Amino acid sequence: MSDQAPEIATARIERALARIEAASATALRRHADLAHRHTALRAQIGDAIAQIDSLIAAETGAD
């Protein structure tokens, strides 16, 4: 069995690397999704601020 130890160890390392690569790919996808959501949220906040500014300007001009 000791003559198979290097092959067994190599196989375990390869499986571990595959799990690490899969986790990394998942993390990259999640990061990209969060970045996209962040950009969309910033745009929505910008639109909301512009609407509030318009309301304030309209109220200020009406006085």
MMTF fields as JSON, N, C-alpha, C and O atoms, coordinates in Angstrom:
{
  "mmtfVersion": "1.0.0",
  "mmtfProducer": "UNKNOWN",
  "numBonds": 251,
  "numAtoms": 252,
  "numGroups": 63,
  "numChains": 1,
  "numModels": 1,
  "chainsPerModel": [1],
  "groupsPerChain": [63],
  "chainIdList": ["A"],
  "bondAtomList": [4, 2, 8, 6, 12, 10, 16, 14, 20, 18, 24, 22, 28, 26, 32, 30, 36, 34, 40, 38, 44, 42, 48, 46, 52, 50, 56, 54, 60, 58, 64, 62, 68, 66, 72, 70, 76, 74, 80, 78, 84, 82, 88, 86, 92, 90, 96, 94, 100, 98, 104, 102, 108, 106, 112, 110, 116, 114, 120, 118, 124, 122, 128, 126, 132, 130, 136, 134, 140, 138, 144, 142, 148, 146, 152, 150, 156, 154, 160, 158, 164, 162, 168, 166, 172, 170, 176, 174, 180, 178, 184, 182, 188, 186, 192, 190, 196, 194, 200, 198, 204, 202, 208, 206, 212, 210, 216, 214, 220, 218, 224, 222, 228, 226, 232, 230, 236, 234, 240, 238, 244, 242, 248, 246],
  "bondOrderList": [1, 1, 1, 1, 1, 1, 1, 1, 1, 1, 1, 1, 1, 1, 1, 1, 1, 1, 1, 1, 1, 1, 1, 1, 1, 1, 1, 1, 1, 1, 1, 1, 1, 1, 1, 1, 1, 1, 1, 1, 1, 1, 1, 1, 1, 1, 1, 1, 1, 1, 1, 1, 1, 1, 1, 1, 1, 1, 1, 1, 1, 1],
  "groupList": [{"groupName": "MET", "atomNameList": ["N", "CA", "C", "O"], "elementList": ["N", "C", "C", "O"], "formalChargeList": [0, 0, 0, 0], "bondAtomList": [1, 0, 2, 1, 3, 2], "bondOrderList": [1, 1, 2], "singleLetterCode": "M", "chemCompType": "L-PEPTIDE LINKING"}, {"groupName": "SER", "atomNameList": ["N", "CA", "C", "O"], "elementList": ["N", "C", "C", "O"], "formalChargeList": [0, 0, 0, 0], "bondAtomList": [1, 0, 2, 1, 3, 2], "bondOrderList": [1, 1, 2], "singleLetterCode": "S", "chemCompType": "L-PEPTIDE LINKING"}, {"groupName": "ASP", "atomNameList": ["N", "CA", "C", "O"], "elementList": ["N", "C", "C", "O"], "formalChargeList": [0, 0, 0, 0], "bondAtomList": [1, 0, 2, 1, 3, 2], "bondOrderList": [1, 1, 2], "singleLetterCode": "D", "chemCompType": "L-PEPTIDE LINKING"}, {"groupName": "GLN", "atomNameList": ["N", "CA", "C", "O"], "elementList": ["N", "C", "C", "O"], "formalChargeList": [0, 0, 0, 0], "bondAtomList": [1, 0, 2, 1, 3, 2], "bondOrderList": [1, 1, 2], "singleLetterCode": "Q", "chemCompType": "L-PEPTIDE LINKING"}, {"groupName": "ALA", "atomNameList": ["N", "CA", "C", "O"], "elementList": ["N", "C", "C", "O"], "formalChargeList": [0, 0, 0, 0], "bondAtomList": [1, 0, 2, 1, 3, 2], "bondOrderList": [1, 1, 2], "singleLetterCode": "A", "chemCompType": "L-PEPTIDE LINKING"}, {"groupName": "PRO", "atomNameList": ["N", "CA", "C", "O"], "elementList": ["N", "C", "C", "O"], "formalChargeList": [0, 0, 0, 0], "bondAtomList": [1, 0, 2, 1, 3, 2], "bondOrderList": [1, 1, 2], "singleLetterCode": "P", "chemCompType": "L-PEPTIDE LINKING"}, {"groupName": "GLU", "atomNameList": ["N", "CA", "C", "O"], "elementList": ["N", "C", "C", "O"], "formalChargeList": [0, 0, 0, 0], "bondAtomList": [1, 0, 2, 1, 3, 2], "bondOrderList": [1, 1, 2], "singleLetterCode": "E", "chemCompType": "L-PEPTIDE LINKING"}, {"groupName": "ILE", "atomNameList": ["N", "CA", "C", "O"], "elementList": ["N", "C", "C", "O"], "formalChargeList": [0, 0, 0, 0], "bondAtomList": [1, 0, 2, 1, 3, 2], "bondOrderList": [1, 1, 2], "singleLetterCode": "I", "chemCompType": "L-PEPTIDE LINKING"}, {"groupName": "THR", "atomNameList": ["N", "CA", "C", "O"], "elementList": ["N", "C", "C", "O"], "formalChargeList": [0, 0, 0, 0], "bondAtomList": [1, 0, 2, 1, 3, 2], "bondOrderList": [1, 1, 2], "singleLetterCode": "T", "chemCompType": "L-PEPTIDE LINKING"}, {"groupName": "ARG", "atomNameList": ["N", "CA", "C", "O"], "elementList": ["N", "C", "C", "O"], "formalChargeList": [0, 0, 0, 0], "bondAtomList": [1, 0, 2, 1, 3, 2], "bondOrderList": [1, 1, 2], "singleLetterCode": "R", "chemCompType": "L-PEPTIDE LINKING"}, {"groupName": "LEU", "atomNameList": ["N", "CA", "C", "O"], "elementList": ["N", "C", "C", "O"], "formalChargeList": [0, 0, 0, 0], "bondAtomList": [1, 0, 2, 1, 3, 2], "bondOrderList": [1, 1, 2], "singleLetterCode": "L", "chemCompType": "L-PEPTIDE LINKING"}, {"groupName": "HIS", "atomNameList": ["N", "CA", "C", "O"], "elementList": ["N", "C", "C", "O"], "formalChargeList": [0, 0, 0, 0], "bondAtomList": [1, 0, 2, 1, 3, 2], "bondOrderList": [1, 1, 2], "singleLetterCode": "H", "chemCompType": "L-PEPTIDE LINKING"}, {"groupName": "GLY", "atomNameList": ["N", "CA", "C", "O"], "elementList": ["N", "C", "C", "O"], "formalChargeList": [0, 0, 0, 0], "bondAtomList": [1, 0, 2, 1, 3, 2], "bondOrderList": [1, 1, 2], "singleLetterCode": "G", "chemCompType": "PEPTIDE LINKING"}],
  "groupTypeList": [0, 1, 2, 3, 4, 5, 6, 7, 4, 8, 4, 9, 7, 6, 9, 4, 10, 4, 9, 7, 6, 4, 4, 1, 4, 8, 4, 10, 9, 9, 11, 4, 2, 10, 4, 11, 9, 11, 8, 4, 10, 9, 4, 3, 7, 12, 2, 4, 7, 4, 3, 7, 2, 1, 10, 7, 4, 4, 6, 8, 12, 4, 2],
  "groupIdList": [1, 2, 3, 4, 5, 6, 7, 8, 9, 10, 11, 12, 13, 14, 15, 16, 17, 18, 19, 20, 21, 22, 23, 24, 25, 26, 27, 28, 29, 30, 31, 32, 33, 34, 35, 36, 37, 38, 39, 40, 41, 42, 43, 44, 45, 46, 47, 48, 49, 50, 51, 52, 53, 54, 55, 56, 57, 58, 59, 60, 61, 62, 63],
  "secStructList": [7, 4, 4, 4, 2, 2, 2, 2, 2, 2, 2, 2, 2, 2, 2, 2, 2, 2, 2, 2, 2, 2, 2, 2, 2, 2, 2, 2, 2, 2, 2, 2, 2, 2, 2, 2, 2, 2, 2, 2, 2, 2, 2, 2, 2, 2, 2, 2, 2, 2, 2, 2, 2, 2, 2, 2, 2, 2, 2, 2, 2, 2, 7],
  "xCoordList": [0.818, 0.0, 0.859, 0.447, 2.034, 2.882, 3.359, 3.683, 3.407, 3.806, 2.693, 2.946, 1.471, 0.362, 0.148, -0.676, 0.87, 0.675, 0.836, 0.013, 1.861, 1.979, 0.779, 0.316, 0.282, -0.873, -2.124, -2.921, -2.273, -3.427, -3.347, -4.34, -2.16, -1.976, -2.22, -2.859, -1.713, -1.911, -3.393, -3.872, -4.11, -5.547, -6.295, -7.199, -5.922, -6.571, -6.296, -7.189, -5.056, -4.699, -5.476, -5.965, -5.592, -6.338, -7.812, -8.413, -8.396, -9.795, -9.942, -10.902, -8.989, -9.035, -8.91, -9.623, -8.009, -7.859, -9.132, -9.515, -9.776, -11.036, -12.099, -12.852, -12.16, -13.129, -12.798, -13.695, -11.516, -11.092, -11.441, -11.95, -11.17, -11.485, -12.986, -13.419, -13.774, -15.233, -15.716, -16.565, -15.175, -15.559, -15.14, -15.873, -13.978, -13.498, -14.405, -14.73, -14.81, -15.704, -17.041, -17.603, -17.54, -18.796, -18.638, -19.515, -17.526, -17.282, -17.184, -17.69, -16.544, -16.44, -17.814, -18.107, -18.656, -20.015, -20.803, -21.509, -20.682, -21.396, -20.903, -21.698, -19.6, -19.04, -19.571, -19.957, -19.59, -20.1, -21.569, -21.993, -22.346, -23.762, -23.926, -24.759, -23.134, -23.213, -22.792, -23.399, -21.768, -21.324, -22.431, -22.668, -23.108, -24.213, -25.35, -25.899, -25.697, -26.752, -26.37, -27.206, -25.114, -24.628, -24.787, -25.248, -24.404, -24.526, -25.989, -26.311, -26.865, -28.293, -28.855, -29.648, -28.448, -28.927, -28.448, -29.206, -27.192, -26.678, -27.478, -27.759, -27.845, -28.643, -30.02, -30.513, -30.64, -31.955, -31.876, -32.761, -30.825, -30.646, -30.444, -30.999, -29.653, -29.451, -30.758, -31.01, -31.595, -32.904, -33.788, -34.466, -33.783, -34.597, -34.141, -34.969, -32.843, -32.321, -32.71, -33.073, -32.639, -33.035, -34.515, -34.886, -35.355, -36.784, -37.024, -37.846, -36.306, -36.436, -35.978, -36.628, -34.866, -34.383, -35.421, -35.627, -36.071, -37.108, -38.288, -38.82, -38.691, -39.79, -39.426, -40.236, -38.219, -37.767, -37.734, -38.171, -37.218, -37.159, -38.56, -38.796, -39.485, -40.86, -41.516, -42.212, -41.3, -41.873, -41.235, -41.918, -39.953, -39.246, -39.684, -39.855, -39.861, -40.302, -41.749, -42.142, -42.553, -43.974, -44.197, -45.231, -43.234, -43.397, -43.256, -43.366],
  "yCoordList": [-1.192, 0.0, 1.251, 2.28, 1.183, 2.369, 2.785, 3.953, 1.835, 2.211, 2.986, 3.614, 2.95, 3.719, 5.049, 5.858, 5.273, 6.483, 7.765, 8.669, 7.877, 9.114, 9.338, 10.468, 8.271, 8.409, 8.813, 9.634, 8.22, 8.554, 10.013, 10.739, 10.432, 11.822, 12.782, 13.82, 12.433, 13.275, 13.386, 14.47, 12.29, 12.307, 13.181, 13.926, 13.091, 13.916, 15.39, 16.227, 15.703, 17.091, 17.603, 18.733, 16.79, 17.195, 17.43, 18.371, 16.587, 16.79, 18.071, 18.821, 18.312, 19.534, 20.767, 21.751, 20.713, 21.836, 22.06, 23.203, 21.004, 21.129, 21.811, 22.653, 21.444, 22.086, 23.562, 24.405, 23.874, 25.271, 26.075, 27.191, 25.514, 26.211, 26.421, 27.478, 25.442, 25.586, 26.677, 27.491, 26.69, 27.72, 29.098, 30.071, 29.186, 30.459, 30.959, 32.145, 30.069, 30.454, 30.943, 31.919, 30.267, 30.687, 32.065, 32.918, 32.281, 33.578, 34.684, 35.785, 34.403, 35.403, 35.748, 36.917, 34.736, 34.998, 35.829, 36.763, 35.492, 36.251, 37.688, 38.616, 37.874, 39.225, 40.032, 41.19, 39.429, 40.119, 40.48, 41.573, 39.569, 39.84, 40.994, 41.877, 40.988, 42.075, 43.403, 44.435, 43.391, 44.619, 45.163, 46.37, 44.268, 44.692, 45.286, 46.33, 44.625, 45.136, 46.489, 47.386, 46.629, 47.881, 49.019, 50.106, 48.762, 49.772, 50.159, 51.341, 49.17, 49.445, 50.241, 51.163, 49.886, 50.592, 52.039, 52.946, 52.253, 53.629, 54.452, 55.625, 53.85, 54.559, 54.903, 56.012, 53.965, 54.224, 55.328, 56.18, 55.312, 56.351, 57.7, 58.707, 57.719, 58.967, 59.506, 60.71, 58.622, 59.036, 59.58, 60.592, 58.922, 59.363, 60.732, 61.588, 60.941, 62.243, 63.324, 64.431, 63.019, 63.99, 64.347, 65.51, 63.362, 63.636, 64.502, 65.418, 64.211, 65.02, 66.44, 67.394, 66.593, 67.931, 68.683, 69.88, 67.993, 68.628, 69.075, 70.168, 68.223, 68.594, 69.798, 70.707, 69.8, 70.931, 72.199, 73.257, 72.097, 73.266, 73.768, 74.975, 72.848, 73.244, 73.92, 74.923, 73.386, 73.98, 75.327, 76.262, 75.425, 76.672, 77.741, 78.903, 77.354, 78.296, 78.704, 79.784, 77.865, 78.156, 79.144, 79.811, 79.244, 80.148, 81.568, 82.443],
  "zCoordList": [0.0, 0.0, 0.0, -0.535, 0.584, 0.635, -0.746, -0.96, -1.701, -3.054, -3.77, -4.798, -3.241, -3.809, -3.09, -3.516, -2.026, -1.227, -2.045, -1.907, -2.886, -3.68, -4.61, -4.765, -5.22, -6.113, -5.334, -5.788, -4.159, -3.317, -2.881, -2.926, -2.461, -2.033, -3.192, -3.022, -4.364, -5.543, -5.884, -6.214, -5.808, -6.094, -5.092, -5.469, -3.829, -2.804, -3.05, -2.92, -3.405, -3.694, -4.903, -4.892, -5.933, -7.128, -6.81, -7.326, -5.968, -5.575, -4.758, -4.933, -3.872, -3.068, -3.959, -3.767, -4.929, -5.857, -6.667, -6.915, -7.071, -7.817, -6.957, -7.446, -5.671, -4.771, -4.587, -4.573, -4.447, -4.29, -5.535, -5.432, -6.712, -7.961, -8.112, -8.571, -7.736, -7.816, -6.864, -7.225, -5.66, -4.691, -5.178, -5.0, -5.784, -6.313, -7.431, -7.484, -8.317, -9.414, -8.866, -9.363, -7.851, -7.224, -6.6, -6.739, -5.916, -5.285, -6.332, -6.118, -7.453, -8.516, -9.08, -9.332, -9.277, -9.777, -8.768, -9.145, -7.501, -6.47, -6.415, -6.266, -6.534, -6.515, -7.698, -7.539, -8.873, -10.062, -9.875, -10.252, -9.296, -9.051, -8.068, -8.277, -6.997, -6.021, -6.638, -6.352, -7.476, -8.136, -9.04, -9.08, -9.763, -10.628, -9.794, -10.144, -8.703, -7.824, -7.24, -7.135, -6.863, -6.289, -7.294, -6.945, -8.537, -9.582, -9.796, -9.917, -9.842, -10.023, -8.848, -9.04, -7.645, -6.463, -6.455, -6.112, -6.832, -6.904, -7.908, -7.663, -9.028, -10.03, -9.467, -9.673, -8.763, -8.168, -7.122, -7.043, -6.328, -5.31, -5.986, -5.548, -7.049, -7.795, -8.351, -8.291, -8.892, -9.41, -8.29, -8.47, -7.151, -6.018, -5.528, -5.215, -5.46, -5.027, -6.023, -5.625, -7.309, -8.334, -8.195, -8.348, -7.909, -7.721, -6.489, -6.517, -5.417, -4.201, -4.472, -4.042, -5.182, -5.533, -6.363, -6.162, -7.287, -8.112, -7.257, -7.444, -6.318, -5.426, -4.569, -4.384, -4.056, -3.234, -4.071, -3.618, -5.288, -6.167, -6.499, -6.536, -6.738, -7.052, -5.85, -6.009, -4.662, -3.452, -3.15, -2.734, -3.354, -3.083, -4.079, -3.712, -5.317, -6.345, -6.166, -6.608, -5.526, -5.337, -4.208, -4.159, -3.297, -2.141, -2.511, -1.653]
}
